[in-house]
């Protein structure tokens, strides 16, 4: 199932693939306008029983500690605080996917 055809993106930005690249969509990232909007949607989805991840929140600290990052990617830092990962893996039934999509499309 293709999420992009069914999700009504309000103030969000789906992550499109570049030419000659293909994602397996095990995790589906959505970038929101700001962290507050992202966090509100994550809380709503969790209350509806849908697991989400904001695993990029500490990417700056991790990159600084492990790889010597020096703060030269401010756009990546900003995007990391606005990105929410929603599930989209092969064991989800069509019913589960439709439920996730309907919850994403509410408010």
TAKA-V868709 format. One record per residue. N is the residue number from 1. RES is the residue in three letters. SS is DSSP state (hx for helix, st for strand, lp for the rest). PHI is phi in whole degrees, -180 to 180 (none if undefined). OMEGA is omega in radians with two decimals (none if undefined). Layout:
n:res:ss:phi:omega
N:RES:SS:PHI:OMEGA
N:RES:SS:PHI:OMEGA
This chain:
n:res:ss:phi:omega
1:UNK:lp:none:-3.13
2:UNK:lp:-98:3.13
3:UNK:hx:-58:-3.03
4:UNK:hx:-60:-3.12
5:UNK:hx:-79:-3.01
6:UNK:lp:-117:-3.13
7:UNK:lp:-83:3.08
8:UNK:lp:-92:-3.07
9:UNK:lp:-79:3.04
10:UNK:lp:-108:-3.14
11:UNK:lp:56:3.08
12:UNK:st:-132:3.14
13:UNK:st:-136:3.07
14:UNK:st:-69:3.13
15:UNK:lp:-90:-3.12
16:UNK:lp:-82:3.11
17:UNK:lp:-82:3.02
18:UNK:lp:-81:3.11
19:UNK:lp:-57:3.14
20:UNK:lp:67:3.05
21:UNK:lp:-122:3.12
22:UNK:lp:-143:3.10
23:UNK:lp:-89:3.03
24:UNK:lp:-85:3.10
25:UNK:lp:56:3.03
26:UNK:lp:-61:3.00
27:UNK:st:-121:-3.07
28:UNK:st:-116:-3.11
29:UNK:st:-84:3.03
30:UNK:st:-129:3.12
31:UNK:st:-101:3.12
32:UNK:st:-95:-3.13
33:UNK:lp:-66:3.14
34:UNK:lp:-155:-3.10
35:UNK:hx:-66:-3.13
36:UNK:hx:-61:3.12
37:UNK:hx:-63:3.12
38:UNK:hx:-60:-3.10
39:UNK:hx:-66:3.10
40:UNK:hx:-65:3.12
41:UNK:hx:-67:3.11
42:UNK:hx:-62:3.12
43:UNK:hx:-63:3.11
44:UNK:hx:-60:-3.13
45:UNK:hx:-64:3.11
46:UNK:hx:-63:3.09
47:UNK:hx:-65:3.10
48:UNK:lp:-91:3.09
49:UNK:lp:84:-3.13
50:UNK:lp:-108:-3.14
51:UNK:lp:-72:3.08
52:UNK:st:-134:3.10
53:UNK:st:-140:3.01
54:UNK:lp:-120:-2.96
55:UNK:lp:-71:3.13
56:UNK:lp:-89:-3.08
57:UNK:lp:-57:-3.09
58:UNK:lp:-105:-3.09
59:UNK:hx:-63:3.14
60:UNK:hx:-62:-3.13
61:UNK:hx:-65:3.13
62:UNK:hx:-63:-3.13
63:UNK:hx:-66:3.11
64:UNK:hx:-68:-3.10
65:UNK:hx:-70:-3.01
66:UNK:hx:-94:-2.99
67:UNK:hx:-126:3.10
68:UNK:lp:72:3.11
69:UNK:lp:-57:-3.06
70:UNK:lp:-118:3.07
71:UNK:lp:78:-3.07
72:UNK:lp:-95:3.10
73:UNK:lp:-130:-3.07
74:UNK:hx:-63:3.12
75:UNK:hx:-68:3.10
76:UNK:hx:-63:3.10
77:UNK:hx:-61:-3.14
78:UNK:hx:-64:-3.14
79:UNK:hx:-64:-3.11
80:UNK:hx:-62:-3.12
81:UNK:lp:-85:-3.10
82:UNK:lp:-115:-3.01
83:UNK:st:-98:3.09
84:UNK:st:-121:3.11
85:UNK:st:-101:3.08
86:UNK:st:-115:-3.09
87:UNK:st:-72:3.07
88:UNK:lp:-164:-3.09
89:UNK:lp:-114:-2.93
90:UNK:lp:-64:-3.13
91:UNK:lp:-86:3.08
92:UNK:lp:-73:3.09
93:UNK:lp:-77:3.06
94:UNK:hx:-60:3.09
95:UNK:hx:-61:3.11
96:UNK:hx:-63:3.13
97:UNK:hx:-63:3.10
98:UNK:hx:-63:3.11
99:UNK:hx:-63:3.11
100:UNK:hx:-59:-3.13
101:UNK:hx:-63:-3.13
102:UNK:hx:-63:3.11
103:UNK:hx:-69:3.08
104:UNK:hx:-65:-3.07
105:UNK:hx:-80:3.12
106:UNK:lp:-85:3.10
107:UNK:lp:42:none
